[in-house]
Amino acid sequence: MTHPAFTIYPVTPTLGAEIRGIDLSQPLDAATADALAAALDRHLVLVFRGQALSDADLVRVSGHFGPLDKAPITEHGRLHAPGFEEVYVISNVTEQGRPIGALGAGESVWHADMTYLETPPYASSLYALEVPAEGGDTGFISMFAAYDVRLR
């Protein structure tokens, strides 16, 4: 599907789409934000490759999809980006013997973000700053599809 500001390339019929042709570091007009929200509703996972976002950009773009939560509290305190409590830092880097982020040693092999809340967030944004040459994969699953299969 093509929108004036971007093109949608579905990854599978069930889950995921790559969004091309949009620079998320620039403000989104209401029509583009609404079209991205509709794409998220349809495809459940959106991938935007090659973006260069500041923490403020990430918060701004993510806010188009609904209200943002503060980063959860970990055993090391609330590990968020400086000045942006909504940006949860996931990292295996330590500084002065203290982790700069959470989940750095693979503590979260499988999880669903913040499902312990009575009303979990509608979506999560994941923005990778450093990606290993191999490994470090992030997988997604559609619980809608899993439920549909269970009913057959």
N, C-alpha and C positions, 0 to 999 in steps of 0.2 A: 504494500500500500504506500502511496506517496502523499505527503502533506506538503504544503508550500515550504515549510521550514525543515523537513526531514523526510527520510524514507524508512519504512519498516520492513525488515527482512526476517520473517519467522524462522526460528531454529528448528522447531518440530511442530506438528499440528497441535500438540498438547501443551507445550510449555516453552516459553522463551522467545524473544525477538531481539535482533540487533537493530539499533537505531543509528542511522548514518546521516551525515550532512548537517549536524547541529553542533554548535559550540556552546556548551553549558556554562562557560565562564561569562557569557553575555546574558543580560536579563531576558526573561521569556515574556512574551505578551500573553494575554489571557487565553487567546485562541490556541496558541501553541501549547501552553501548560495544560489546557483542557484536552487537547489531542493526545498528549503524552499520558495523561491520567487514563484516558480511554484505552490507550495501547497497553498500559499496565493492567487494567481490568481484564483485557482480552488475553494477554500473553503471560501474565503473572510475574515474569522476570524480564527486565529490560537491560540490555548491555549497550553501553556507550563507550566505544574504544577511543583511545588517543586524546582523552580530555586532560586539560591542565587546570585544575581547580584549587582555589584557596579554600581554607576552612569556611570562610564567609560564603563563598560560592556554593559549597556543598550544603550548608545550612539553607541558603536561599532556594536552591533547586529542590532540595528534599521537602521544604515547606510547601511546595506546590501540591504535594500528595497528601497533606494532612498535618495535624499538629505534631510537633516533635517532642520526644521525651528527653530527659537528661540521661547521660550515660549512667549505667548501673554502677553501684558501689561494689568494688572487688575487695579481696583480702589486702590489697595495697592502697585502698581508698578509691576515690572516684578518679579514674584514669581517663581524662578527657583532654582534648586539644586546648591549649591555653586560650582562655577567653571564650570558648565555645563548649558549654556543658552538654550540648546535644551531640557532639562528635566524640564517640568512644574510640580510643586508640587501641588497636590490636597490634602488638609488636613483640619480637623476641629480643629486642635491644635493651641493654641495661646501661644505666649511667650512674656512676658512683655506687655500684652494687645494688641498685634499685631499678626494677623494670620501668620503662617509660610507657608501657601499655600492658594490656591483659592478654591472656590466652597465647602467650608466646611459645610455649613448649608443646603445643598441640593438645591443650586440655579439653578442647571442644571438638572432638572428632565428628560427632553428629549432634545437632541441636536445632531448635526452632526458636528464633529470637523472641525473647521476653514473653513467652507463653505463660509464665507464672502470674502475669497480671490478670485481673478480672476482665479487663478489656485490653487485649494486646494491641500493639500498633498495627495499622493497616499494612505497612510495608517497612522494609529496612533498606538503607542505602549502603553499599559497600564500595569504597573508593581505595584502590590499591596504589600505594606510592612506590613500593618495590616488589617485584615479582621474581621469584627464582627462575632460572633457566629451565628447570624441570621440577615436578612436584608442586606442592603448594596449591593444589587444585581446590576449587570451591564447587561443590555440587548442589543442585537444587532438585526438588521433587514436588510434584503437584499432588497435594492431598485430595484435591477434587477428583483427579484421575484415579488415584488409589481407591477412593470411595466408590467411584463408578464401577471399577473392576470388581470390587467386593460384592456389588449388587447383582452382577451378571450370573 
